[in-house]
Amino acid sequence: MDDTMHPSERTLREELAACYRLIAHFRMTDLIFTHISVRIPGPEHHFLINPYGLLFEEITASNLVKIDLQGRAVEASPYPVNPAGFVIHSAIHGAREDAQCVLHTHTRAGCAVAALECGLLPVNQISMEFYGKVAYHDYEGVALDMDEQQRLVADLGEKPVMILRNHGLLTVGRTAGEAFLRMFYLEKACEIQLAAQSAGKVVLPSPEVCAHTEQQFNAPARPLKPGELADPDAMGLAWGALLRLLEKVAPDYRD
């Protein structure tokens, strides 16, 4: 990688490349399709996205493509950008300042739950992280229509995850690590739900318990009751462990 690159962009490139490799490692890819993007700080709303045509296993910090909100490359690159990825990701980056990273998948479990009328259910502790936090967007065809951007953004609102009906899953995060961990557990929640539904009638906890559990996951710094514990370091520790995994199985992601 070019040593003259701004250190903050260098870090963002490495984190995004790590995210691509982890999606590949955990078998959440769709060949060269689907996308993960990270916004670069600054008023230009430039963001990094995968070079169209490369498998996620091939993506490195240096071959990520930098584009603007109109999908134009702002630096020379031998690679094009998938227009469907641009439509979805540019819409969210342009509308949500907190959506520094946007991650979209077409997994088997995610696509199956996206086709269910009930959507995601709080069938397990893992899925309760997303209780009341899931947005839904109706299918309109392959995301090649710029008009869809307004509806996509409106449906997402301020929520951290979205189920694209008859399509797949989407998460946003303040960092690549946050978006990845949300996707990892959203995917796992979908897998658990499908397994439970295939076995029989599911039992759901009360709305009060679901809401309490969601707060335990997402608001560990909230005022606690006497005797109640919190785990504010969990996600940071998990991301650190994942980066150590990559250093063993795919250290070239930093290149």
Secondary structure, DSSP 8 states (H G I E B T S, - for coil): --TTS-HHHHHHHHHHHHHHHHHHHTT--BTTBS-EEEE-SSTT--EEE--TT--GGG--TTT-EEE-TTS-BSS--S----HHHHHHHHHHHHH-TT-SEEEEE--HHHHHHHTSTT-S---STTGGGGTT-EEEE---SSS--TTHHHHHHHHHTT-SEEEETTTEEEEEESSHHHHHHHHHHHHHHHHHHHHHHHHS------HHHHHHHHHHHH-TTS---TT----TTHHHHHHHHHHHHHHHH-GGGG-
